[in-house]
Amino acid sequence: MLFGKKIEPIALDIGSTLIKLVQLKGTGKSFSLSKFGMIPLPPEVIVEGAVMDANRVSEAIKELIAAQKIKTKEVVLSVSGSSVIIKRVSIADMTDEELSESIKWEAEQYIPFSIDDVNVDFQKLGPGAAEGQADILLVAVKKDKINDYVNLVKDAGLEPVVVDVDAFALANMYEMNYEVEGGITALLNIGASVMNINVLKDGGSIFTRDITVGGNRYIEALQRDAGLTYEDAEKVKRGEPVDGGDKDQLTGIVSTVTEDIVGEIQRSFDFFRSTTGSEAVSRVLICGGCAKIPEFSKTLSSRLEIPVDVINPFKNIKVDPKHFDAGFISESAPLAAIAVGLAMRRPGDR
């Protein structure tokens, strides 16, 4: 508790085409939706998670805050992409205090960046395979990446209280909305330029990976191969008709990109099996912009030969129909997964 006041921060998921904002009331397993909104970003303002035009992004955040009539200044953020390293490692067992002291040195051997350039955190997962060992999840994020995102929200007049990682926000959201199933479940958040993969076994994360692939591939291919404008390419991606386009050609381009992205997912799953020695993924849940692309989940399911469903991050959240339009909520749900996972976080929790 800060000053006896229960803080319900807003969550901002800053993607490369949209900023999503969610605020939840409540804690634990019982949440209700108090705010939810999105604002589009112009192309090339954020590229593969790197901020190219901080001013435009901060202005968009301010606009979104004003539109949603947000009172609180506290905000929860997340980062992803190549500046984030997540590894499951076995080390000599010690107390959390001792681990906090020594984690930097332990981490050094697993991280391809200079240890002084990263912020390191960890979570104990349980005893390791060998006597006196502990399994921990090690997370390292480049400081300049965190600073870029922290500065974006500070410039918008907000105060960051938690910085999380997309893959963990995804797992949080899943845990609250879905029953943990036996077998291996893969959560995929496929955004415009980055895909977050989090593979869970019995509800615990056993493999995470961020790949720079996403919905922008459709836009690029449609602009390049069919000469469409950015706006028309967006429409085609969403399955909407456009004037003057050759329907068969456009459908073909979309199908080809879908096959490419599905191929990347399949390679990641093969890599997961070869590096962890685990059994195969038995169920996939997808979210992000690509989850809304016609035929995407169907193609993925038939290629992987396992069930693929679109995540509903509002499944177990109370949503008041007086305050939120049901159509908007169901239409936007696949885009809100990370923001919902972040909105569950409170300052000081682990």
C-alpha positions, 0 to 999 in steps of 0.5 A: 500500500502506498500512503494507504491508497490502493493504486490501480495503474493504467497499462500501456501496450505501446506497439508499432501501429497501435497504443492500447490502454487498459485499467482494471479495478480489483486484484487477484482473480477478480477484476473489472474493466474500468478503462479501455481504449486504443490510438493508432500510430503513424507508420515508421514511428516505432519500428521493430520495437525501436522508437524512431519519433519519441515526440509523436508517440508521447503526443499520441499517449497524451491524446489517449489519456485525455480521450479516456479521461484518465486521472491516475499518473501511475503506469505499467509498461512492457518491452519486447524484441531483441533487447530482451533476453529470457533464459531458464537456468540452473544455479546453486540454490541460495536465498532470494536476498543472496540471489539478488546480490549475486544475480549480476555475476550469475547472469553475465555468462548467459547474456550476449550484452555487457552486464553494465548495459542491462537491467537484470531480474529473476524469478525462482521456479523451484529446485533444479535437477541436481542436488543443491541447485535451483531453477530460475528464470533470468531476465535481462533488458538493455537499459537504453530500451527501458529508458526509451519507453520510460521517457515516452510516458514521462514526456506524456506526464505519467509515472512508470511504476512497473516495467514488465516483459510482453511474454510475461504479461501474456502469461499473466493474462492467460492464467487469469482467464483460462484453466491450466490444461495438461500438456504444452500450451503455446501463447502467441502474440503476433503484433505488427512487427514483433511476435512474442512466443511463450510456451507453458507446461502445466501453467509454468513458462518453459520457453519464450522467444521474440521474433521480428515478424508480424502483420507489417509483412502483409502491408509490405507485400501488398504495397510492393506486389499490388501497388496498394497505398498503406491504407488500402493494404491495411483494409485488405489485411483485415479482409475488407474490399478495396476499389480497383484491386484484383481480388484473386491477386490480393487473396494470393498475396495475403495467403503467401504471407500467412504461409510465411508467418506460419512457417516461422512459428513452426520453426520456432516450435521445432527449435523449442523441442530441440532445445528443451527436449520437451514433448510437442505443443498440444494447443495454441492460443493466438492474439495480436493483430494477426489473430484478426486476419481471415484464415490465419488461425485456420491455416496455422491449425492445419499446418501444425495439426493441433487446435488453434484458438483466438485468445479472449483477454476479457473472458473472466473480467467483468465488463459493464455493458452500460460503459462498454460497447459489446461489439467494440470489446469483442472486435478489439479483444485480440489486440488487448491481451498484453495490456490486460496482462499488464493492467493486472500488475500492481507496484511491489508485486512479483 
